[in-house]
Amino acid sequence: MQFTFDIGGKTRNVFAGIKAACSPKALVGKHTVMVANLKPRTMKLGMSAGMALAADPDDAALWFPELQDSAEPGMPMM
């Protein structure tokens, strides 16, 4: 699955093999967390420049942490 993250004036593509556990439509417009300080790497579908942060509590469905609506794209996590 391809994610396109807005990281504050720029976008980054991230590829993840989570299609079976997640609906892409459920994530559109959400404020979630991306790990952006990873070295980009070539995957089957293209260049991936980060990692989507998610938890898998029961091996059936992923949980993506959601930030408050006041969060801005590109804000650093502390």
C-alpha positions as CSV (number, residue, x, y, z in Angstrom):
1,M,0.0,0.0,0.0
2,Q,1.3,3.5,-0.8
3,F,0.9,6.3,1.7
4,T,1.6,10.0,0.7
5,F,2.3,12.0,3.8
6,D,2.2,15.8,4.0
7,I,5.2,16.7,6.2
8,G,4.8,20.4,6.2
9,G,5.1,21.8,2.7
10,K,6.6,18.6,1.3
11,T,5.2,15.2,0.7
12,R,6.8,11.8,1.2
13,N,5.8,8.4,-0.2
14,V,5.9,5.4,2.1
15,F,5.2,1.8,1.0
16,A,4.0,-0.7,3.5
17,G,2.7,-4.3,3.2
18,I,-0.4,-3.8,5.2
19,K,-3.2,-4.0,2.6
20,A,-4.8,-7.0,4.2
21,A,-5.1,-5.3,7.6
22,C,-6.0,-1.8,6.7
23,S,-8.5,0.1,4.5
24,P,-6.7,3.0,2.7
25,K,-10.0,5.0,2.7
26,A,-10.0,4.9,6.6
27,L,-6.8,6.9,6.7
28,V,-7.5,9.7,4.2
29,G,-7.3,13.1,6.0
30,K,-6.1,11.6,9.3
31,H,-3.4,13.2,11.4
32,T,-1.1,10.3,12.1
33,V,2.6,9.7,12.7
34,M,5.3,9.0,10.2
35,V,8.9,8.2,11.0
36,A,10.7,10.5,8.5
37,N,14.4,10.2,9.6
38,L,15.0,6.9,7.9
39,K,17.2,6.5,4.8
40,P,14.9,6.1,1.7
41,R,14.9,2.6,0.2
42,T,13.7,1.0,-3.0
43,M,10.8,-1.3,-2.6
44,K,8.9,-3.4,-5.1
45,L,6.5,-0.6,-5.9
46,G,8.9,2.4,-5.7
47,M,11.0,4.5,-3.4
48,S,9.9,4.5,0.3
49,A,11.0,7.5,2.3
50,G,9.8,6.8,5.8
51,M,7.6,4.5,7.9
52,A,4.0,4.7,9.0
53,L,3.7,4.2,12.8
54,A,1.1,1.6,13.6
55,A,0.3,-1.0,16.3
56,D,-1.1,-4.5,15.7
57,P,-2.9,-5.5,18.9
58,D,-4.5,-8.7,17.8
59,D,-2.9,-9.7,14.4
60,A,-6.2,-8.8,12.7
61,A,-6.4,-5.0,12.4
62,L,-3.9,-2.2,12.6
63,W,-4.3,0.8,14.9
64,F,-2.8,4.1,13.7
65,P,-2.3,6.7,16.4
66,E,-4.3,9.8,15.6
67,L,-3.2,13.3,16.7
68,Q,-5.5,16.1,17.7
69,D,-7.0,18.2,15.0
70,S,-4.8,21.1,16.0
71,A,-1.7,19.2,15.0
72,E,0.1,20.6,11.9
73,P,1.7,18.5,9.2
74,G,5.4,18.3,9.8
75,M,5.3,18.9,13.5
76,P,8.2,17.0,15.3
77,M,7.3,14.4,17.9
78,M,9.0,14.9,21.3
